[in-house]
Amino acid sequence: MMMTGKEPEPILSDDEREDYDLSESGDWVEVDDAGSRNADLQAAARRHLAGLPRRRISIAIPERDLLRLKTKAAEKGMPYQTLINSILHEYVER
């Protein structure tokens, strides 16, 4: 195999390709107050859920899924249990 000195392009999903193209074009706009927006949303969620009765449950999920949930939660600036709770809530409300 002959090396051309050029690295192969990574395989990206459509969303990843869109984000990549946007960041490379210089049109990417960072949101300065994302941290405060997340804090506001978390506070609103806590106020909403504070009055609802709660019950602890135990579930077993694949390690890979748990790691991905923890990563997504970290990106959103929230505990992973809160993210799981919000996903379940969204599902049952549909």
Backbone atoms as SQL, in Angstrom:
CREATE TABLE atoms (id INTEGER PRIMARY KEY, chain TEXT, resi INTEGER, resn TEXT, atom TEXT, x REAL, y REAL, z REAL);
INSERT INTO atoms VALUES
  (1, 'A', 1, 'MET', 'N', 0.833, -1.167, 0.000),
  (2, 'A', 1, 'MET', 'CA', 0.000, 0.000, 0.000),
  (3, 'A', 1, 'MET', 'C', 0.885, 1.239, 0.000),
  (4, 'A', 2, 'MET', 'N', 0.614, 2.171, -0.866),
  (5, 'A', 2, 'MET', 'CA', 1.409, 3.382, -0.997),
  (6, 'A', 2, 'MET', 'C', 0.851, 4.480, -0.088),
  (7, 'A', 3, 'MET', 'N', 1.709, 5.107, 0.674),
  (8, 'A', 3, 'MET', 'CA', 1.297, 6.186, 1.571),
  (9, 'A', 3, 'MET', 'C', 1.377, 7.505, 0.818),
  (10, 'A', 4, 'THR', 'N', 0.326, 8.284, 0.908),
  (11, 'A', 4, 'THR', 'CA', 0.290, 9.576, 0.219),
  (12, 'A', 4, 'THR', 'C', 0.610, 10.725, 1.156),
  (13, 'A', 5, 'GLY', 'N', 0.739, 10.434, 2.454),
  (14, 'A', 5, 'GLY', 'CA', 1.007, 11.493, 3.423),
  (15, 'A', 5, 'GLY', 'C', -0.262, 12.146, 3.923),
  (16, 'A', 6, 'LYS', 'N', -1.391, 11.761, 3.376),
  (17, 'A', 6, 'LYS', 'CA', -2.671, 12.325, 3.791),
  (18, 'A', 6, 'LYS', 'C', -3.404, 11.304, 4.654),
  (19, 'A', 7, 'GLU', 'N', -3.893, 11.748, 5.821),
  (20, 'A', 7, 'GLU', 'CA', -4.628, 10.857, 6.707),
  (21, 'A', 7, 'GLU', 'C', -6.012, 10.585, 6.135),
  (22, 'A', 8, 'PRO', 'N', -6.521, 9.359, 6.318),
  (23, 'A', 8, 'PRO', 'CA', -7.876, 9.081, 5.839),
  (24, 'A', 8, 'PRO', 'C', -8.900, 9.863, 6.648),
  (25, 'A', 9, 'GLU', 'N', -9.983, 10.264, 5.996),
  (26, 'A', 9, 'GLU', 'CA', -11.034, 10.994, 6.689),
  (27, 'A', 9, 'GLU', 'C', -11.786, 10.050, 7.608),
  (28, 'A', 10, 'PRO', 'N', -12.110, 10.509, 8.826),
  (29, 'A', 10, 'PRO', 'CA', -12.866, 9.651, 9.738),
  (30, 'A', 10, 'PRO', 'C', -14.290, 9.446, 9.233),
  (31, 'A', 11, 'ILE', 'N', -14.886, 8.337, 9.610),
  (32, 'A', 11, 'ILE', 'CA', -16.273, 8.077, 9.263),
  (33, 'A', 11, 'ILE', 'C', -17.137, 8.761, 10.312),
  (34, 'A', 12, 'LEU', 'N', -17.980, 9.667, 9.862),
  (35, 'A', 12, 'LEU', 'CA', -18.810, 10.451, 10.770),
  (36, 'A', 12, 'LEU', 'C', -20.282, 10.239, 10.461),
  (37, 'A', 13, 'SER', 'N', -21.115, 10.362, 11.494),
  (38, 'A', 13, 'SER', 'CA', -22.559, 10.345, 11.283),
  (39, 'A', 13, 'SER', 'C', -22.935, 11.671, 10.614),
  (40, 'A', 14, 'ASP', 'N', -24.147, 11.760, 10.130),
  (41, 'A', 14, 'ASP', 'CA', -24.596, 13.003, 9.494),
  (42, 'A', 14, 'ASP', 'C', -24.521, 14.181, 10.466),
  (43, 'A', 15, 'ASP', 'N', -24.925, 13.950, 11.733),
  (44, 'A', 15, 'ASP', 'CA', -24.866, 15.018, 12.733),
  (45, 'A', 15, 'ASP', 'C', -23.423, 15.430, 13.010),
  (46, 'A', 16, 'GLU', 'N', -22.548, 14.441, 13.142),
  (47, 'A', 16, 'GLU', 'CA', -21.136, 14.740, 13.392),
  (48, 'A', 16, 'GLU', 'C', -20.526, 15.490, 12.212),
  (49, 'A', 17, 'ARG', 'N', -20.869, 15.068, 10.993),
  (50, 'A', 17, 'ARG', 'CA', -20.361, 15.737, 9.792),
  (51, 'A', 17, 'ARG', 'C', -20.845, 17.185, 9.753),
  (52, 'A', 18, 'GLU', 'N', -22.113, 17.413, 10.089),
  (53, 'A', 18, 'GLU', 'CA', -22.658, 18.772, 10.109),
  (54, 'A', 18, 'GLU', 'C', -21.923, 19.633, 11.132),
  (55, 'A', 19, 'ASP', 'N', -21.694, 19.087, 12.338),
  (56, 'A', 19, 'ASP', 'CA', -20.961, 19.837, 13.364),
  (57, 'A', 19, 'ASP', 'C', -19.533, 20.125, 12.910),
  (58, 'A', 20, 'TYR', 'N', -18.894, 19.119, 12.325),
  (59, 'A', 20, 'TYR', 'CA', -17.517, 19.286, 11.851),
  (60, 'A', 20, 'TYR', 'C', -17.449, 20.377, 10.780),
  (61, 'A', 21, 'ASP', 'N', -18.326, 20.281, 9.787),
  (62, 'A', 21, 'ASP', 'CA', -18.334, 21.271, 8.712),
  (63, 'A', 21, 'ASP', 'C', -18.594, 22.673, 9.246),
  (64, 'A', 22, 'LEU', 'N', -19.522, 22.772, 10.198),
  (65, 'A', 22, 'LEU', 'CA', -19.838, 24.070, 10.791),
  (66, 'A', 22, 'LEU', 'C', -18.635, 24.640, 11.533),
  (67, 'A', 23, 'SER', 'N', -17.943, 23.786, 12.299),
  (68, 'A', 23, 'SER', 'CA', -16.782, 24.280, 13.048),
  (69, 'A', 23, 'SER', 'C', -15.633, 24.661, 12.120),
  (70, 'A', 24, 'GLU', 'N', -15.456, 23.913, 11.039),
  (71, 'A', 24, 'GLU', 'CA', -14.379, 24.211, 10.086),
  (72, 'A', 24, 'GLU', 'C', -14.664, 25.459, 9.255),
  (73, 'A', 25, 'SER', 'N', -15.935, 25.767, 9.032),
  (74, 'A', 25, 'SER', 'CA', -16.293, 26.919, 8.199),
  (75, 'A', 25, 'SER', 'C', -16.124, 28.243, 8.930),
  (76, 'A', 26, 'GLY', 'N', -16.008, 28.172, 10.254),
  (77, 'A', 26, 'GLY', 'CA', -15.885, 29.405, 11.024),
  (78, 'A', 26, 'GLY', 'C', -17.230, 29.976, 11.422),
  (79, 'A', 27, 'ASP', 'N', -18.316, 29.287, 11.074),
  (80, 'A', 27, 'ASP', 'CA', -19.658, 29.763, 11.409),
  (81, 'A', 27, 'ASP', 'C', -20.142, 29.276, 12.765),
  (82, 'A', 28, 'TRP', 'N', -19.312, 28.502, 13.453),
  (83, 'A', 28, 'TRP', 'CA', -19.674, 27.961, 14.761),
  (84, 'A', 28, 'TRP', 'C', -19.793, 29.107, 15.752),
  (85, 'A', 29, 'VAL', 'N', -20.879, 29.147, 16.494),
  (86, 'A', 29, 'VAL', 'CA', -21.096, 30.201, 17.475),
  (87, 'A', 29, 'VAL', 'C', -21.162, 29.559, 18.854),
  (88, 'A', 30, 'GLU', 'N', -20.243, 29.945, 19.724),
  (89, 'A', 30, 'GLU', 'CA', -20.255, 29.419, 21.083),
  (90, 'A', 30, 'GLU', 'C', -21.242, 30.202, 21.926),
  (91, 'A', 31, 'VAL', 'N', -21.889, 29.517, 22.836),
  (92, 'A', 31, 'VAL', 'CA', -22.840, 30.151, 23.740),
  (93, 'A', 31, 'VAL', 'C', -22.136, 30.360, 25.068),
  (94, 'A', 32, 'ASP', 'N', -21.961, 31.625, 25.425),
  (95, 'A', 32, 'ASP', 'CA', -21.218, 31.954, 26.636),
  (96, 'A', 32, 'ASP', 'C', -21.951, 31.565, 27.908),
  (97, 'A', 33, 'ASP', 'N', -23.281, 31.626, 27.896),
  (98, 'A', 33, 'ASP', 'CA', -24.023, 31.398, 29.123),
  (99, 'A', 33, 'ASP', 'C', -24.608, 29.985, 29.217),
  (100, 'A', 34, 'ALA', 'N', -24.016, 29.020, 28.529),
  (101, 'A', 34, 'ALA', 'CA', -24.533, 27.652, 28.551),
  (102, 'A', 34, 'ALA', 'C', -24.529, 27.101, 29.978),
  (103, 'A', 35, 'GLY', 'N', -23.512, 27.403, 30.747),
  (104, 'A', 35, 'GLY', 'CA', -23.445, 26.920, 32.123),
  (105, 'A', 35, 'GLY', 'C', -24.572, 27.473, 32.973),
  (106, 'A', 36, 'SER', 'N', -24.856, 28.756, 32.851),
  (107, 'A', 36, 'SER', 'CA', -25.939, 29.335, 33.647),
  (108, 'A', 36, 'SER', 'C', -27.296, 28.853, 33.146),
  (109, 'A', 37, 'ARG', 'N', -27.409, 28.620, 31.848),
  (110, 'A', 37, 'ARG', 'CA', -28.667, 28.079, 31.296),
  (111, 'A', 37, 'ARG', 'C', -28.918, 26.680, 31.850),
  (112, 'A', 38, 'ASN', 'N', -27.878, 25.845, 31.885),
  (113, 'A', 38, 'ASN', 'CA', -28.011, 24.510, 32.458),
  (114, 'A', 38, 'ASN', 'C', -28.401, 24.584, 33.932),
  (115, 'A', 39, 'ALA', 'N', -27.795, 25.497, 34.657),
  (116, 'A', 39, 'ALA', 'CA', -28.110, 25.648, 36.084),
  (117, 'A', 39, 'ALA', 'C', -29.565, 26.067, 36.265),
  (118, 'A', 40, 'ASP', 'N', -30.046, 26.977, 35.413),
  (119, 'A', 40, 'ASP', 'CA', -31.447, 27.406, 35.476),
  (120, 'A', 40, 'ASP', 'C', -32.393, 26.246, 35.195),
  (121, 'A', 41, 'LEU', 'N', -32.074, 25.436, 34.190),
  (122, 'A', 41, 'LEU', 'CA', -32.920, 24.296, 33.844),
  (123, 'A', 41, 'LEU', 'C', -32.922, 23.251, 34.957),
  (124, 'A', 42, 'GLN', 'N', -31.769, 23.012, 35.548),
  (125, 'A', 42, 'GLN', 'CA', -31.689, 22.061, 36.655),
  (126, 'A', 42, 'GLN', 'C', -32.506, 22.539, 37.845),
  (127, 'A', 43, 'ALA', 'N', -32.413, 23.824, 38.152),
  (128, 'A', 43, 'ALA', 'CA', -33.176, 24.375, 39.276),
  (129, 'A', 43, 'ALA', 'C', -34.681, 24.246, 39.009),
  (130, 'A', 44, 'ALA', 'N', -35.110, 24.515, 37.791),
  (131, 'A', 44, 'ALA', 'CA', -36.524, 24.389, 37.439),
  (132, 'A', 44, 'ALA', 'C', -36.985, 22.937, 37.568),
  (133, 'A', 45, 'ALA', 'N', -36.154, 22.009, 37.120),
  (134, 'A', 45, 'ALA', 'CA', -36.499, 20.591, 37.225),
  (135, 'A', 45, 'ALA', 'C', -36.613, 20.166, 38.682),
  (136, 'A', 46, 'ARG', 'N', -35.682, 20.636, 39.511),
  (137, 'A', 46, 'ARG', 'CA', -35.724, 20.282, 40.936),
  (138, 'A', 46, 'ARG', 'C', -36.987, 20.824, 41.603),
  (139, 'A', 47, 'ARG', 'N', -37.360, 22.078, 41.269),
  (140, 'A', 47, 'ARG', 'CA', -38.575, 22.660, 41.839),
  (141, 'A', 47, 'ARG', 'C', -39.802, 21.857, 41.417),
  (142, 'A', 48, 'HIS', 'N', -39.836, 21.472, 40.160),
  (143, 'A', 48, 'HIS', 'CA', -40.976, 20.715, 39.646),
  (144, 'A', 48, 'HIS', 'C', -41.090, 19.350, 40.314),
  (145, 'A', 49, 'LEU', 'N', -39.968, 18.677, 40.482),
  (146, 'A', 49, 'LEU', 'CA', -39.982, 17.324, 41.024),
  (147, 'A', 49, 'LEU', 'C', -40.029, 17.269, 42.551),
  (148, 'A', 50, 'ALA', 'N', -39.788, 18.395, 43.205),
  (149, 'A', 50, 'ALA', 'CA', -39.684, 18.402, 44.666),
  (150, 'A', 50, 'ALA', 'C', -40.949, 17.911, 45.351),
  (151, 'A', 51, 'GLY', 'N', -42.111, 18.238, 44.812),
  (152, 'A', 51, 'GLY', 'CA', -43.360, 17.876, 45.468),
  (153, 'A', 51, 'GLY', 'C', -43.895, 16.507, 45.089),
  (154, 'A', 52, 'LEU', 'N', -43.279, 15.840, 44.143),
  (155, 'A', 52, 'LEU', 'CA', -43.783, 14.548, 43.696),
  (156, 'A', 52, 'LEU', 'C', -43.251, 13.424, 44.562),
  (157, 'A', 53, 'PRO', 'N', -44.138, 12.464, 44.943),
  (158, 'A', 53, 'PRO', 'CA', -43.622, 11.317, 45.712),
  (159, 'A', 53, 'PRO', 'C', -42.646, 10.517, 44.859),
  (160, 'A', 54, 'ARG', 'N', -41.637, 9.968, 45.508),
  (161, 'A', 54, 'ARG', 'CA', -40.595, 9.242, 44.779),
  (162, 'A', 54, 'ARG', 'C', -40.438, 7.849, 45.361),
  (163, 'A', 55, 'ARG', 'N', -40.014, 6.925, 44.530),
  (164, 'A', 55, 'ARG', 'CA', -39.752, 5.559, 44.971),
  (165, 'A', 55, 'ARG', 'C', -38.433, 5.114, 44.350),
  (166, 'A', 56, 'ARG', 'N', -37.575, 4.542, 45.164),
  (167, 'A', 56, 'ARG', 'CA', -36.304, 4.014, 44.672),
  (168, 'A', 56, 'ARG', 'C', -36.547, 2.700, 43.956),
  (169, 'A', 57, 'ILE', 'N', -35.845, 2.522, 42.845),
  (170, 'A', 57, 'ILE', 'CA', -35.872, 1.249, 42.130),
  (171, 'A', 57, 'ILE', 'C', -34.437, 0.852, 41.815),
  (172, 'A', 58, 'SER', 'N', -34.265, -0.378, 41.451),
  (173, 'A', 58, 'SER', 'CA', -32.943, -0.856, 41.071),
  (174, 'A', 58, 'SER', 'C', -33.066, -1.520, 39.707),
  (175, 'A', 59, 'ILE', 'N', -32.208, -1.130, 38.783),
  (176, 'A', 59, 'ILE', 'CA', -32.220, -1.738, 37.460),
  (177, 'A', 59, 'ILE', 'C', -30.795, -2.140, 37.082),
  (178, 'A', 60, 'ALA', 'N', -30.698, -3.103, 36.212),
  (179, 'A', 60, 'ALA', 'CA', -29.398, -3.514, 35.676),
  (180, 'A', 60, 'ALA', 'C', -29.385, -3.181, 34.191),
  (181, 'A', 61, 'ILE', 'N', -28.405, -2.390, 33.781),
  (182, 'A', 61, 'ILE', 'CA', -28.276, -2.045, 32.372),
  (183, 'A', 61, 'ILE', 'C', -26.851, -2.360, 31.922),
  (184, 'A', 62, 'PRO', 'N', -26.662, -2.555, 30.640),
  (185, 'A', 62, 'PRO', 'CA', -25.307, -2.841, 30.154),
  (186, 'A', 62, 'PRO', 'C', -24.329, -1.718, 30.527),
  (187, 'A', 63, 'GLU', 'N', -23.123, -2.109, 30.885),
  (188, 'A', 63, 'GLU', 'CA', -22.080, -1.145, 31.275),
  (189, 'A', 63, 'GLU', 'C', -21.865, -0.087, 30.201),
  (190, 'A', 64, 'ARG', 'N', -21.869, -0.514, 28.949),
  (191, 'A', 64, 'ARG', 'CA', -21.647, 0.425, 27.833),
  (192, 'A', 64, 'ARG', 'C', -22.713, 1.517, 27.831),
  (193, 'A', 65, 'ASP', 'N', -23.979, 1.122, 28.048),
  (194, 'A', 65, 'ASP', 'CA', -25.054, 2.113, 28.074),
  (195, 'A', 65, 'ASP', 'C', -24.897, 3.066, 29.253),
  (196, 'A', 66, 'LEU', 'N', -24.518, 2.529, 30.411),
  (197, 'A', 66, 'LEU', 'CA', -24.327, 3.378, 31.582),
  (198, 'A', 66, 'LEU', 'C', -23.207, 4.389, 31.342),
  (199, 'A', 67, 'LEU', 'N', -22.111, 3.952, 30.759),
  (200, 'A', 67, 'LEU', 'CA', -21.006, 4.877, 30.471),
  (201, 'A', 67, 'LEU', 'C', -21.436, 5.968, 29.498),
  (202, 'A', 68, 'ARG', 'N', -22.215, 5.589, 28.495),
  (203, 'A', 68, 'ARG', 'CA', -22.695, 6.591, 27.537),
  (204, 'A', 68, 'ARG', 'C', -23.667, 7.562, 28.199),
  (205, 'A', 69, 'LEU', 'N', -24.529, 7.057, 29.102),
  (206, 'A', 69, 'LEU', 'CA', -25.436, 7.937, 29.836),
  (207, 'A', 69, 'LEU', 'C', -24.655, 8.912, 30.711),
  (208, 'A', 70, 'LYS', 'N', -23.626, 8.419, 31.376),
  (209, 'A', 70, 'LYS', 'CA', -22.810, 9.290, 32.224),
  (210, 'A', 70, 'LYS', 'C', -22.111, 10.366, 31.395),
  (211, 'A', 71, 'THR', 'N', -21.651, 9.993, 30.200),
  (212, 'A', 71, 'THR', 'CA', -21.005, 10.967, 29.321),
  (213, 'A', 71, 'THR', 'C', -21.995, 12.033, 28.881),
  (214, 'A', 72, 'LYS', 'N', -23.180, 11.596, 28.445),
  (215, 'A', 72, 'LYS', 'CA', -24.218, 12.549, 28.016),
  (216, 'A', 72, 'LYS', 'C', -24.597, 13.478, 29.170),
  (217, 'A', 73, 'ALA', 'N', -24.743, 12.909, 30.366),
  (218, 'A', 73, 'ALA', 'CA', -25.106, 13.718, 31.531),
  (219, 'A', 73, 'ALA', 'C', -24.023, 14.751, 31.832),
  (220, 'A', 74, 'ALA', 'N', -22.766, 14.341, 31.749),
  (221, 'A', 74, 'ALA', 'CA', -21.661, 15.271, 31.998),
  (222, 'A', 74, 'ALA', 'C', -21.675, 16.408, 30.979),
  (223, 'A', 75, 'GLU', 'N', -21.973, 16.079, 29.723),
  (224, 'A', 75, 'GLU', 'CA', -22.051, 17.111, 28.685),
  (225, 'A', 75, 'GLU', 'C', -23.150, 18.116, 28.999),
  (226, 'A', 76, 'LYS', 'N', -24.231, 17.644, 29.629),
  (227, 'A', 76, 'LYS', 'CA', -25.345, 18.527, 29.972),
  (228, 'A', 76, 'LYS', 'C', -25.178, 19.169, 31.343),
  (229, 'A', 77, 'GLY', 'N', -24.136, 18.744, 32.074),
  (230, 'A', 77, 'GLY', 'CA', -23.872, 19.330, 33.387),
  (231, 'A', 77, 'GLY', 'C', -24.855, 18.878, 34.457),
  (232, 'A', 78, 'MET', 'N', -25.269, 17.605, 34.395),
  (233, 'A', 78, 'MET', 'CA', -26.213, 17.097, 35.388),
  (234, 'A', 78, 'MET', 'C', -25.801, 15.707, 35.829),
  (235, 'A', 79, 'PRO', 'N', -26.289, 15.257, 36.980),
  (236, 'A', 79, 'PRO', 'CA', -26.018, 13.878, 37.408),
  (237, 'A', 79, 'PRO', 'C', -26.677, 12.888, 36.450),
  (238, 'A', 80, 'TYR', 'N', -26.065, 11.731, 36.269),
  (239, 'A', 80, 'TYR', 'CA', -26.607, 10.776, 35.308),
  (240, 'A', 80, 'TYR', 'C', -27.961, 10.235, 35.749),
  (241, 'A', 81, 'GLN', 'N', -28.211, 10.141, 37.069),
  (242, 'A', 81, 'GLN', 'CA', -29.514, 9.674, 37.525),
  (243, 'A', 81, 'GLN', 'C', -30.617, 10.647, 37.110),
  (244, 'A', 82, 'THR', 'N', -30.312, 11.932, 37.148),
  (245, 'A', 82, 'THR', 'CA', -31.274, 12.952, 36.732),
  (246, 'A', 82, 'THR', 'C', -31.574, 12.809, 35.248),
  (247, 'A', 83, 'LEU', 'N', -30.541, 12.540, 34.451),
  (248, 'A', 83, 'LEU', 'CA', -30.751, 12.346, 33.021),
  (249, 'A', 83, 'LEU', 'C', -31.632, 11.131, 32.770),
  (250, 'A', 84, 'ILE', 'N', -31.351, 10.014, 33.448),
  (251, 'A', 84, 'ILE', 'CA', -32.165, 8.812, 33.279),
  (252, 'A', 84, 'ILE', 'C', -33.610, 9.106, 33.666),
  (253, 'A', 85, 'ASN', 'N', -33.800, 9.812, 34.781),
  (254, 'A', 85, 'ASN', 'CA', -35.141, 10.157, 35.231),
  (255, 'A', 85, 'ASN', 'C', -35.857, 11.009, 34.185),
  (256, 'A', 86, 'SER', 'N', -35.163, 11.971, 33.599),
  (257, 'A', 86, 'SER', 'CA', -35.800, 12.838, 32.606),
  (258, 'A', 86, 'SER', 'C', -36.152, 12.068, 31.336),
  (259, 'A', 87, 'ILE', 'N', -35.300, 11.112, 30.951),
  (260, 'A', 87, 'ILE', 'CA', -35.588, 10.282, 29.778),
  (261, 'A', 87, 'ILE', 'C', -36.843, 9.439, 30.026),
  (262, 'A', 88, 'LEU', 'N', -36.916, 8.827, 31.199),
  (263, 'A', 88, 'LEU', 'CA', -38.088, 8.019, 31.537),
  (264, 'A', 88, 'LEU', 'C', -39.351, 8.889, 31.601),
  (265, 'A', 89, 'HIS', 'N', -39.241, 10.056, 32.206),
  (266, 'A', 89, 'HIS', 'CA', -40.376, 10.963, 32.309),
  (267, 'A', 89, 'HIS', 'C', -40.876, 11.368, 30.922),
  (268, 'A', 90, 'GLU', 'N', -39.934, 11.740, 30.052),
  (269, 'A', 90, 'GLU', 'CA', -40.303, 12.109, 28.677),
  (270, 'A', 90, 'GLU', 'C', -41.033, 10.968, 27.982),
  (271, 'A', 91, 'TYR', 'N', -40.537, 9.753, 28.157),
  (272, 'A', 91, 'TYR', 'CA', -41.129, 8.595, 27.512),
  (273, 'A', 91, 'TYR', 'C', -42.565, 8.367, 27.971),
  (274, 'A', 92, 'VAL', 'N', -42.799, 8.386, 29.283),
  (275, 'A', 92, 'VAL', 'CA', -44.145, 8.094, 29.769),
  (276, 'A', 92, 'VAL', 'C', -45.127, 9.228, 29.510),
  (277, 'A', 93, 'GLU', 'N', -44.652, 10.435, 29.301),
  (278, 'A', 93, 'GLU', 'CA', -45.539, 11.561, 29.029),
  (279, 'A', 93, 'GLU', 'C', -45.981, 11.651, 27.570),
  (280, 'A', 94, 'ARG', 'N', -45.332, 10.911, 26.705),
  (281, 'A', 94, 'ARG', 'CA', -45.698, 10.958, 25.272),
  (282, 'A', 94, 'ARG', 'C', -46.998, 10.282, 25.013);
